[in-house]
Amino acid sequence: MMPKEKEVKKAKENNIEYIELPVAYDGLSVVINKDNDFIDYLTVKELNAIWKYGSSMKKWSDVRANWPKKDIKLYGPGTDSGTFDYFKEAIIGKKNNIRSDFTKSEDDNVLVTGIAGSKYALGFFGYAYYAENKDKLKVVKIDGGGGPVAPTEKTINDGSYTPLSRPIFIYVNPVSTQMKQVDEFVNFYLLNAKNLVLEVGYVPLPDDLQEKTLFRYQNKITGKWF
């Protein structure tokens, strides 16, 4: 993910330069239990209402009147994770807080088990983990303003799965690239990224962006790009 503002500021204060290199795309998947037969999609507004601090959404019928009067059971990554930060910023807003009464875990397998065990559960984590657990969970289409869209390699890559798709980066100190082992590693990483990211469930960059990324590294172009 992208560095936080405080990290960018700290790097600048310490005269540390970096090369920003996108290597893949990821989509944050909102998931429900396989037996959930009432959620067809959720809007960003509904997600905000469910997850925001002080939310009055306690039962599914609070979200939509025709949904069951059953308690919403929420699951999500720990608050120190990049996935949590991204979801919070995209759905709740950068300066707003998220509700605290949800089951948190840094272990996505714990989240998968919890959601798979309750018909009225809702959670979120990276697309890679949903892809690995399609047999246990159901993904929710998200309406970001242009109609409901499910996370797929295509929708994550073309930006239509909004606002829950994002680029994944690595950052390289240009001074470190003068070391042969670092330079060889980064070149290998970038030249083989398409196959490597598929192995962990991320979405490869389009060919034109892959070429621009390699050009950026080989020419040691520093600073933020995205």
C-alpha positions as CSV (number, residue, x, y, z in Angstrom):
1,M,0.0,0.0,0.0
2,M,1.0,3.6,-0.2
3,P,3.0,5.2,2.7
4,K,1.1,7.2,5.2
5,E,1.5,11.0,5.2
6,K,3.5,10.9,8.4
7,E,5.8,8.3,6.8
8,V,6.3,10.5,3.7
9,K,6.9,13.5,6.0
10,K,9.4,11.6,8.2
11,A,11.3,10.4,5.1
12,K,11.5,14.0,3.8
13,E,12.7,15.3,7.2
14,N,15.5,12.7,7.2
15,N,16.4,13.3,3.5
16,I,15.5,9.7,2.6
17,E,14.6,9.3,-1.0
18,Y,12.6,6.3,-2.4
19,I,11.5,4.9,-5.7
20,E,7.8,4.1,-5.7
21,L,7.1,0.9,-7.7
22,P,3.6,-0.5,-8.2
23,V,3.7,-4.3,-8.5
24,A,0.1,-5.4,-8.4
25,Y,-3.5,-4.5,-7.8
26,D,-5.6,-5.7,-4.9
27,G,-9.3,-5.4,-4.0
28,L,-10.7,-5.4,-0.5
29,S,-13.4,-8.0,-0.5
30,V,-16.6,-7.5,1.6
31,V,-17.7,-11.0,2.4
32,I,-20.7,-12.8,4.0
33,N,-21.7,-16.4,4.9
34,K,-22.4,-18.8,2.2
35,D,-26.0,-19.3,3.5
36,N,-26.8,-15.6,3.5
37,D,-29.7,-15.3,1.1
38,F,-30.8,-11.7,1.6
39,I,-27.8,-9.5,0.7
40,D,-27.5,-9.0,-3.0
41,Y,-25.2,-5.9,-2.8
42,L,-24.3,-3.1,-0.4
43,T,-23.8,0.6,-1.2
44,V,-20.9,2.6,0.1
45,K,-23.4,4.6,2.0
46,E,-24.7,1.4,3.7
47,L,-21.2,0.2,4.5
48,N,-20.5,3.6,6.0
49,A,-23.7,3.4,8.1
50,I,-22.8,-0.1,9.4
51,W,-19.1,0.5,10.2
52,K,-18.9,4.2,11.3
53,Y,-18.3,5.0,14.9
54,G,-21.5,5.4,16.9
55,S,-23.4,3.4,14.3
56,S,-27.1,2.7,15.0
57,M,-27.0,-0.4,12.7
58,K,-27.3,-3.3,15.2
59,K,-29.6,-5.6,13.2
60,W,-29.8,-6.2,9.5
61,S,-33.3,-4.8,9.4
62,D,-31.7,-1.5,10.5
63,V,-29.9,-1.4,7.1
64,R,-32.9,-2.4,5.0
65,A,-36.3,-2.8,6.5
66,N,-37.0,-6.0,4.6
67,W,-33.9,-7.8,5.8
68,P,-33.9,-10.1,8.9
69,K,-34.2,-8.7,12.4
70,K,-31.0,-10.5,13.3
71,D,-27.8,-9.1,15.0
72,I,-25.1,-8.0,12.6
73,K,-21.8,-9.8,13.5
74,L,-18.8,-7.9,12.2
75,Y,-15.3,-9.2,11.4
76,G,-12.3,-7.3,10.2
77,P,-8.5,-7.0,10.3
78,G,-6.7,-5.6,13.3
79,T,-6.5,-1.8,13.5
80,D,-2.7,-1.8,12.9
81,S,-3.1,-3.4,9.5
82,G,-2.9,-1.7,6.1
83,T,-6.1,-3.4,5.1
84,F,-7.9,-1.8,8.0
85,D,-6.5,1.6,7.2
86,Y,-7.5,1.4,3.6
87,F,-11.1,0.3,4.3
88,K,-11.5,2.9,7.0
89,E,-10.2,5.7,4.6
90,A,-12.3,4.5,1.7
91,I,-15.6,3.8,3.5
92,I,-15.5,5.9,6.7
93,G,-13.3,8.7,5.8
94,K,-9.7,9.6,6.7
95,K,-10.6,11.8,9.7
96,N,-13.5,9.7,11.0
97,N,-13.5,6.7,13.3
98,I,-14.7,3.2,12.8
99,R,-16.8,1.4,15.3
100,S,-14.9,-0.8,17.8
101,D,-17.4,-3.5,18.5
102,F,-16.3,-6.0,15.8
103,T,-14.1,-9.1,16.0
104,K,-10.6,-8.2,15.1
105,S,-7.7,-10.4,14.0
106,E,-4.5,-10.1,12.2
107,D,-5.0,-13.7,11.1
108,D,-7.3,-13.8,8.1
109,N,-8.0,-17.5,8.7
110,V,-9.7,-16.5,12.0
111,L,-11.9,-14.0,10.1
112,V,-12.8,-16.7,7.5
113,T,-13.7,-19.1,10.2
114,G,-15.9,-16.6,12.0
115,I,-17.8,-15.4,9.0
116,A,-18.2,-19.0,7.7
117,G,-19.7,-19.9,11.0
118,S,-22.5,-17.3,11.2
119,K,-25.2,-16.7,8.6
120,Y,-25.5,-13.0,9.7
121,A,-21.8,-12.2,9.7
122,L,-20.1,-9.5,7.6
123,G,-16.4,-8.9,7.2
124,F,-13.7,-7.6,4.9
125,F,-10.1,-8.5,3.9
126,G,-7.9,-8.6,0.9
127,Y,-9.1,-10.2,-2.4
128,A,-6.4,-12.8,-2.2
129,Y,-8.0,-14.3,0.9
130,Y,-11.4,-14.4,-0.6
131,A,-10.0,-16.0,-3.7
132,E,-8.5,-18.7,-1.5
133,N,-11.8,-19.3,0.3
134,K,-14.5,-19.0,-2.4
135,D,-15.8,-22.4,-1.2
136,K,-16.5,-21.1,2.3
137,L,-17.6,-17.5,1.7
138,K,-19.7,-15.3,-0.6
139,V,-18.5,-12.0,-1.9
140,V,-20.7,-8.9,-1.8
141,K,-21.1,-6.6,-4.8
142,I,-20.4,-3.0,-3.9
143,D,-22.2,0.0,-5.4
144,G,-19.8,2.9,-5.4
145,G,-22.1,5.1,-7.4
146,G,-22.1,3.3,-10.8
147,G,-24.1,0.2,-9.8
148,P,-23.1,-3.0,-8.0
149,V,-19.8,-4.4,-8.9
150,A,-18.1,-7.6,-7.6
151,P,-14.3,-7.7,-7.1
152,T,-12.7,-9.7,-10.0
153,E,-9.3,-9.4,-11.7
154,K,-10.9,-7.3,-14.4
155,T,-12.9,-4.9,-12.2
156,I,-10.0,-4.4,-9.8
157,N,-7.5,-3.8,-12.6
158,D,-9.8,-1.4,-14.6
159,G,-10.9,0.6,-11.6
160,S,-14.6,-0.2,-11.9
161,Y,-14.6,-1.8,-8.5
162,T,-14.6,1.4,-6.5
163,P,-13.6,2.5,-3.9
164,L,-12.2,-0.8,-2.7
165,S,-9.5,-1.5,-5.2
166,R,-5.9,-0.2,-4.8
167,P,-2.4,-0.6,-6.1
168,I,0.2,-2.5,-4.1
169,F,3.8,-1.1,-4.0
170,I,7.3,-1.8,-3.1
171,Y,9.6,1.1,-2.1
172,V,13.4,1.1,-2.8
173,N,16.0,3.4,-1.5
174,P,18.0,4.5,-4.6
175,V,21.2,4.4,-2.6
176,S,20.6,0.7,-1.8
177,T,20.3,-0.1,-5.6
178,Q,24.0,0.5,-5.8
179,M,24.5,-2.9,-4.1
180,K,24.5,-5.7,-6.7
181,Q,22.3,-8.0,-4.6
182,V,19.6,-5.3,-4.1
183,D,19.6,-4.3,-7.8
184,E,19.4,-8.0,-9.0
185,F,16.6,-8.7,-6.5
186,V,14.4,-5.7,-7.6
187,N,15.0,-6.4,-11.3
188,F,14.0,-10.0,-10.8
189,Y,11.0,-8.9,-8.8
190,L,9.7,-6.5,-11.4
191,L,10.5,-8.8,-14.4
192,N,8.6,-11.7,-12.8
193,A,5.9,-9.8,-10.9
194,K,3.1,-11.0,-13.1
195,N,3.6,-14.6,-12.1
196,L,4.6,-13.9,-8.6
197,V,1.5,-11.8,-7.7
198,L,-0.8,-14.5,-9.2
199,E,0.6,-17.0,-6.7
200,V,-0.6,-14.9,-3.8
201,G,-4.0,-14.0,-5.3
202,Y,-3.2,-10.4,-6.4
203,V,-4.0,-9.0,-9.8
204,P,-1.1,-8.3,-12.2
205,L,-0.5,-4.9,-13.6
206,P,-1.4,-4.2,-17.2
207,D,1.5,-4.6,-19.6
208,D,1.9,-0.9,-20.3
209,L,2.1,-0.1,-16.5
210,Q,4.5,-2.9,-16.0
211,E,6.8,-1.4,-18.6
212,K,6.6,2.1,-17.0
213,T,7.3,0.6,-13.6
214,L,10.5,-1.1,-14.9
215,F,11.5,2.1,-16.7
216,R,11.0,4.1,-13.5
217,Y,13.3,1.7,-11.5
218,Q,16.0,1.4,-14.2
219,N,16.1,5.2,-14.4
220,K,16.0,5.6,-10.6
221,I,13.1,8.1,-10.7
222,T,12.3,9.0,-7.0
223,G,9.3,10.3,-5.2
224,K,5.6,9.6,-5.2
225,W,4.1,8.5,-8.5
226,F,0.5,7.6,-7.7
